[in-house]
């Protein structure tokens, strides 16, 4: 690594710590002054612009600076060719790469259409537990079982699907499959009380007929809608907030619950929490990584937990991977957890075996 690059990284880290201190002070002011917020988007933008893209994406310190709103803007600035310049999966890295980004995108889109037709998509399940490590829910996570390249995570292909209406077809399949699974669990004493979380993309939620679509799925499957929890990104909730609230209220009348996903990297949505009819807030995993050793991260998480508790909103920490993180979160007042410490995402048969084994041990 060159001296110049080292100097830039060091400068970015120094600026980061100064900025985090300002953010903590702002959150403290927000907590004490009835919703007044101090946003540092200008400073963040200036800082991000000084860091080379390669450093920004690969360096953990740099990535923690990016809010979801700024990330979306950055990706738009990089244009669609950003995906063409990036390996689709680690497995695909061994394949001869074409130099034409447009060919890469079109090829993957064709394969995605085929994946829907040939039922190559599947849902994996990751447990959610309480402070006593007792499972109360599970998140459904999309995976693509590619016949040549094996299992592909959604972050490798969803960005391509979002460039077309393919994302709507994929999201509908996920929602339909998740509800059908809930229907099966309703008749199983071991699983009938589980909450099932499903991620909803901005494209799907923003579709004018999404409420009617979900209503039909609920009626068709006959599930208890209170067992279904939709996870929405905070960036989605910030855009057209009035329409978002209206849709959420319509779905809540059906019994559906809501969780705000990946919270904590975009502070601009804090003032909207009291307006949004959400049931749960998931703290972003980036804040988990150093929470046991970084007082700044711990202070941010503590502020979020205290604030949401006062608003009557549940909190779940995502990305919990160590006992130290778990102990720290418990001390800070967090009540729900998700992460590799409690179980990795697993296919349906393994997940159901896990539940059976736990019941067997308990008895």
C-alpha positions as CSV (number, residue, x, y, z in Angstrom):
1,X,0.0,0.0,0.0
2,X,1.5,3.4,-0.9
3,X,2.3,6.1,1.6
4,X,-0.2,8.4,-0.1
5,X,-3.0,5.9,0.3
6,X,-2.0,5.2,4.0
7,X,-2.2,8.9,4.6
8,X,-5.6,9.2,3.1
9,X,-7.0,6.3,5.2
10,X,-5.5,7.8,8.4
11,X,-7.1,11.1,7.6
12,X,-10.4,9.5,6.9
13,X,-10.3,7.7,10.2
14,X,-9.4,10.8,12.1
15,X,-12.3,12.7,10.4
16,X,-14.6,9.8,11.2
17,X,-14.0,9.9,14.9
18,X,-14.6,13.6,15.0
19,X,-17.8,13.2,13.0
20,X,-19.0,10.3,15.2
21,X,-18.6,12.5,18.2
22,X,-20.8,15.2,16.6
23,X,-23.3,12.5,15.7
24,X,-23.5,11.3,19.3
25,X,-24.0,14.9,20.5
26,X,-26.7,15.3,17.9
27,X,-28.5,12.1,19.0
28,X,-28.2,13.3,22.6
29,X,-29.8,16.6,21.6
30,X,-32.5,14.7,19.7
31,X,-33.2,12.5,22.7
32,X,-33.5,15.5,25.1
33,X,-35.1,18.1,22.9
34,X,-38.3,16.4,21.7
35,X,-37.3,15.5,18.2
36,X,-34.9,18.3,17.2
37,X,-32.3,16.8,14.9
38,X,-28.9,17.8,13.8
39,X,-27.9,16.2,10.5
40,X,-24.4,16.2,9.1
41,X,-25.1,15.1,5.5
42,X,-23.0,17.9,4.2
43,X,-20.0,16.9,6.3
44,X,-20.5,13.2,5.4
45,X,-20.7,14.0,1.7
46,X,-17.5,16.0,1.8
47,X,-15.7,13.3,3.7
48,X,-16.9,10.5,1.4
49,X,-15.8,12.5,-1.6
50,X,-12.2,12.7,-0.3
51,X,-11.9,8.9,0.0
52,X,-11.1,6.8,-3.1
53,X,-14.0,4.4,-4.0
54,X,-11.7,1.4,-3.6
55,X,-10.9,2.4,0.0
56,X,-14.5,3.4,0.8
57,X,-16.0,0.1,-0.1
58,X,-13.2,-2.2,1.2
59,X,-12.3,-0.3,4.4
60,X,-14.6,-1.0,7.4
61,X,-14.1,2.4,8.9
62,X,-15.0,4.1,5.7
63,X,-18.1,1.9,5.2
64,X,-19.5,2.8,8.6
65,X,-19.7,6.5,7.6
66,X,-22.1,5.8,4.7
67,X,-25.8,6.4,5.4
68,X,-28.3,4.4,3.3
69,X,-29.4,7.6,1.7
70,X,-25.9,8.6,0.7
71,X,-25.1,5.0,-0.4
72,X,-28.0,5.1,-2.9
73,X,-26.8,8.4,-4.3
74,X,-23.3,7.1,-4.6
75,X,-24.4,4.0,-6.5
76,X,-26.4,6.2,-8.9
77,X,-23.4,8.3,-9.5
78,X,-21.4,5.3,-10.4
79,X,-24.1,4.3,-12.9
80,X,-25.1,0.8,-13.9
81,X,-21.6,-0.1,-15.2
82,X,-20.6,-0.5,-11.5
83,X,-22.2,-3.8,-11.5
84,X,-20.5,-4.8,-14.7
85,X,-17.1,-4.1,-13.2
86,X,-17.8,-6.2,-10.2
87,X,-17.7,-10.0,-9.9
88,X,-21.2,-11.4,-9.6
89,X,-20.1,-14.1,-7.2
90,X,-16.8,-15.5,-5.9
91,X,-17.5,-18.5,-8.1
92,X,-18.1,-16.4,-11.1
93,X,-14.6,-14.8,-10.6
94,X,-13.1,-18.0,-11.9
95,X,-15.1,-17.8,-15.1
96,X,-13.7,-15.9,-18.1
97,X,-15.1,-12.4,-17.8
98,X,-16.4,-10.4,-20.7
99,X,-15.3,-6.9,-21.0
100,X,-18.7,-5.7,-22.1
101,X,-20.7,-4.6,-19.0
102,X,-23.9,-4.6,-20.9
103,X,-23.5,-8.2,-21.9
104,X,-22.9,-9.2,-18.3
105,X,-26.1,-7.4,-17.2
106,X,-28.2,-8.9,-20.0
107,X,-26.8,-12.4,-19.5
108,X,-27.6,-12.3,-15.8
109,X,-31.1,-10.9,-16.4
110,X,-31.8,-13.9,-18.8
111,X,-30.6,-16.3,-16.1
112,X,-32.8,-14.7,-13.5
113,X,-35.9,-15.1,-15.6
114,X,-34.9,-18.8,-16.1
115,X,-34.4,-19.1,-12.4
116,X,-38.0,-18.1,-11.7
117,X,-39.3,-20.5,-14.3
118,X,-37.2,-23.4,-13.1
119,X,-37.7,-22.8,-9.4
120,X,-34.1,-22.2,-8.7
121,X,-34.9,-19.7,-5.9
122,X,-35.2,-20.9,-2.3
123,X,-35.7,-19.4,1.1
124,X,-33.2,-19.8,3.9
125,X,-34.2,-19.1,7.5
126,X,-32.2,-17.4,10.3
127,X,-33.4,-17.5,13.9
128,X,-34.3,-14.5,16.1
129,X,-34.0,-14.9,19.9
130,X,-34.7,-13.1,23.1
131,X,-32.3,-12.3,26.0
132,X,-32.7,-15.9,27.2
133,X,-31.7,-17.2,23.7
134,X,-35.3,-18.5,23.2
135,X,-36.4,-18.4,19.6
136,X,-39.4,-16.3,18.9
137,X,-39.1,-15.6,15.2
138,X,-37.2,-16.2,12.0
139,X,-36.2,-14.1,9.0
140,X,-36.7,-15.5,5.5
141,X,-33.7,-14.8,3.3
142,X,-33.6,-15.3,-0.5
143,X,-31.0,-17.5,-2.1
144,X,-30.4,-18.6,-5.7
145,X,-29.4,-22.2,-6.2
146,X,-27.6,-21.7,-9.5
147,X,-27.1,-25.0,-11.4
148,X,-23.5,-24.1,-12.3
149,X,-22.2,-21.7,-9.7
150,X,-24.0,-23.0,-6.6
151,X,-25.6,-20.9,-3.9
152,X,-25.7,-17.2,-4.6
153,X,-26.6,-14.6,-2.0
154,X,-29.1,-11.9,-2.9
155,X,-26.7,-9.0,-2.8
156,X,-25.0,-10.5,-5.8
157,X,-28.1,-10.6,-8.1
158,X,-30.8,-8.3,-6.6
159,X,-29.1,-5.1,-7.9
160,X,-29.4,-6.5,-11.4
161,X,-33.1,-7.5,-10.9
162,X,-33.9,-4.0,-9.6
163,X,-33.0,-2.5,-12.9
164,X,-36.1,-4.1,-14.4
165,X,-39.5,-5.5,-13.4
166,X,-37.8,-8.8,-12.5
167,X,-37.5,-7.5,-8.9
168,X,-41.3,-7.4,-8.7
169,X,-41.6,-11.0,-9.9
170,X,-38.9,-12.2,-7.5
171,X,-40.4,-10.2,-4.5
172,X,-43.8,-11.6,-5.2
173,X,-42.4,-15.2,-5.2
174,X,-40.7,-14.5,-1.9
175,X,-43.8,-13.1,-0.2
176,X,-46.1,-15.9,-1.6
177,X,-43.6,-18.6,-0.5
178,X,-43.2,-17.1,2.9
179,X,-46.9,-17.0,3.5
180,X,-47.4,-20.5,2.3
181,X,-44.7,-21.6,4.8
182,X,-46.5,-19.8,7.6
183,X,-49.7,-21.6,6.7
184,X,-47.9,-25.0,7.1
185,X,-46.4,-23.9,10.5
186,X,-49.8,-22.8,11.8
187,X,-50.8,-26.4,12.2
188,X,-47.5,-27.4,13.9
189,X,-47.4,-26.8,17.7
190,X,-43.6,-26.3,17.6
191,X,-43.8,-23.5,15.0
192,X,-47.2,-22.0,15.2
193,X,-46.1,-19.1,17.4
194,X,-43.1,-18.1,15.3
195,X,-43.0,-14.6,13.7
196,X,-41.7,-14.7,10.1
197,X,-39.9,-11.6,8.8
198,X,-39.8,-10.9,5.1
199,X,-37.7,-8.2,3.4
200,X,-39.7,-5.9,1.1
201,X,-37.9,-4.0,-1.7
202,X,-38.7,-0.3,-2.3
203,X,-39.9,-1.2,-5.8
204,X,-42.4,-3.8,-4.4
205,X,-43.7,-1.6,-1.6
206,X,-44.1,1.4,-3.9
207,X,-46.1,-0.5,-6.4
208,X,-49.6,1.0,-6.4
209,X,-51.3,-2.4,-6.1
210,X,-49.0,-3.9,-3.4
211,X,-51.6,-3.6,-0.6
212,X,-54.2,-5.4,-2.7
213,X,-51.6,-8.0,-3.7
214,X,-50.7,-8.8,-0.2
215,X,-54.4,-8.9,0.9
216,X,-55.1,-11.5,-1.8
217,X,-52.1,-13.6,-0.6
218,X,-53.3,-13.4,3.0
219,X,-56.8,-14.4,2.0
220,X,-55.6,-17.2,-0.3
221,X,-53.2,-18.8,2.3
222,X,-55.5,-18.1,5.3
223,X,-52.6,-17.3,7.6
224,X,-52.7,-15.3,10.8
225,X,-51.4,-12.0,9.5
226,X,-50.0,-11.1,12.9
227,X,-47.4,-13.8,12.3
228,X,-46.0,-11.9,9.3
229,X,-43.6,-9.1,9.7
230,X,-42.5,-7.0,6.8
231,X,-39.0,-5.5,6.9
232,X,-38.7,-2.1,5.2
233,X,-35.5,0.0,4.8
234,X,-35.4,3.4,6.4
235,X,-34.5,5.0,3.1
236,X,-37.9,3.7,1.7
237,X,-39.7,5.2,4.7
238,X,-38.1,8.6,4.1
239,X,-39.3,9.0,0.5
240,X,-42.9,10.0,0.2
241,X,-43.5,9.5,3.9
242,X,-47.2,10.4,3.8
243,X,-47.9,7.7,1.2
244,X,-45.7,5.2,3.0
245,X,-47.6,5.8,6.3
246,X,-50.9,5.4,4.5
247,X,-49.9,2.0,3.0
248,X,-48.5,0.8,6.3
249,X,-51.7,1.7,8.1
250,X,-53.7,-0.2,5.5
251,X,-51.6,-3.3,6.0
252,X,-51.6,-3.0,9.7
253,X,-55.4,-3.1,9.6
254,X,-55.0,-6.5,8.1
255,X,-52.9,-7.5,11.1
256,X,-49.4,-7.3,9.4
257,X,-46.4,-6.1,11.5
258,X,-43.6,-3.9,10.4
259,X,-39.9,-3.7,11.2
260,X,-37.5,-0.9,10.1
261,X,-34.4,-2.7,8.7
262,X,-30.7,-1.7,9.0
263,X,-31.3,1.2,11.3
264,X,-28.4,3.2,12.7
265,X,-26.4,4.2,9.6
266,X,-28.9,6.9,8.4
267,X,-29.7,9.2,11.3
268,X,-32.0,11.4,9.3
269,X,-35.0,9.1,9.9
270,X,-34.9,9.5,13.7
271,X,-37.4,12.3,13.8
272,X,-39.9,10.2,11.7
273,X,-40.0,7.3,14.1
274,X,-43.0,8.7,16.1
275,X,-44.9,9.1,12.9
276,X,-44.3,5.6,11.4
277,X,-46.6,2.8,12.5
278,X,-43.7,0.4,13.0
279,X,-43.5,-2.4,15.6
280,X,-39.8,-3.1,15.6
281,X,-36.5,-1.5,14.7
282,X,-33.5,-3.5,13.7
283,X,-30.1,-2.0,14.5
284,X,-27.7,-2.2,11.7
285,X,-25.0,-4.9,11.9
286,X,-22.2,-2.3,11.3
287,X,-22.8,-0.9,14.7
288,X,-22.4,-4.4,16.2
289,X,-18.9,-5.1,15.0
290,X,-17.1,-2.9,17.5
291,X,-19.8,-2.4,20.1
292,X,-17.9,-4.2,22.8
293,X,-14.7,-2.2,22.3
294,X,-15.9,1.1,20.8
295,X,-17.6,3.5,23.3
296,X,-18.9,5.6,20.4
297,X,-20.8,2.6,18.8
298,X,-22.1,1.6,22.3
299,X,-23.3,5.1,22.9
300,X,-25.1,5.3,19.6
301,X,-26.8,1.9,20.2
302,X,-27.8,2.9,23.8
303,X,-29.4,6.1,22.5
304,X,-31.3,4.2,19.9
305,X,-32.5,1.6,22.4
306,X,-33.6,4.2,25.0
307,X,-35.4,6.3,22.4
308,X,-37.4,3.4,20.8
309,X,-38.4,2.0,24.2
310,X,-39.9,5.4,25.0
311,X,-41.8,5.3,21.8
312,X,-43.1,1.8,22.5
313,X,-41.1,0.2,19.7
314,X,-39.3,-3.1,20.1
315,X,-35.6,-3.3,19.2
316,X,-33.7,-6.2,17.6
317,X,-29.9,-6.2,17.1
318,X,-28.8,-7.6,13.8
319,X,-25.4,-9.2,13.0
320,X,-24.6,-10.4,16.6
321,X,-21.6,-12.7,16.2
322,X,-19.9,-13.0,19.6
323,X,-20.6,-13.5,23.2
324,X,-19.0,-10.1,24.0
325,X,-21.4,-8.3,21.7
326,X,-24.4,-10.2,23.2
327,X,-23.4,-9.3,26.7
328,X,-22.8,-5.7,25.8
329,X,-26.2,-5.5,24.1
330,X,-28.0,-7.0,27.1
331,X,-26.4,-4.5,29.3
332,X,-27.5,-1.7,27.0
333,X,-31.1,-2.9,27.3
334,X,-31.6,-4.7,24.0
335,X,-34.2,-7.5,24.2
336,X,-34.0,-9.3,20.8
337,X,-31.1,-10.5,18.7
338,X,-30.2,-12.0,15.3
339,X,-26.8,-13.2,14.0
340,X,-24.4,-16.0,13.5
341,X,-24.0,-16.4,17.3
342,X,-27.5,-17.9,17.4
343,X,-27.6,-19.5,14.0
344,X,-26.6,-19.0,10.4
345,X,-29.2,-18.8,7.6
346,X,-30.1,-22.3,6.8
347,X,-32.4,-24.2,4.4
348,X,-35.9,-25.2,5.5
349,X,-35.1,-28.8,6.4
350,X,-32.1,-27.8,8.6
351,X,-34.2,-25.1,10.3
352,X,-37.0,-27.5,11.1
353,X,-34.5,-30.1,12.4
354,X,-33.0,-27.4,14.6
355,X,-36.3,-26.7,16.2
356,X,-37.0,-30.4,16.7
357,X,-33.6,-30.9,18.3
358,X,-34.1,-28.0,20.7
359,X,-37.5,-29.4,21.8
360,X,-35.9,-32.8,22.2
361,X,-33.1,-31.4,24.4
362,X,-35.5,-29.3,26.5
363,X,-37.8,-32.3,27.2
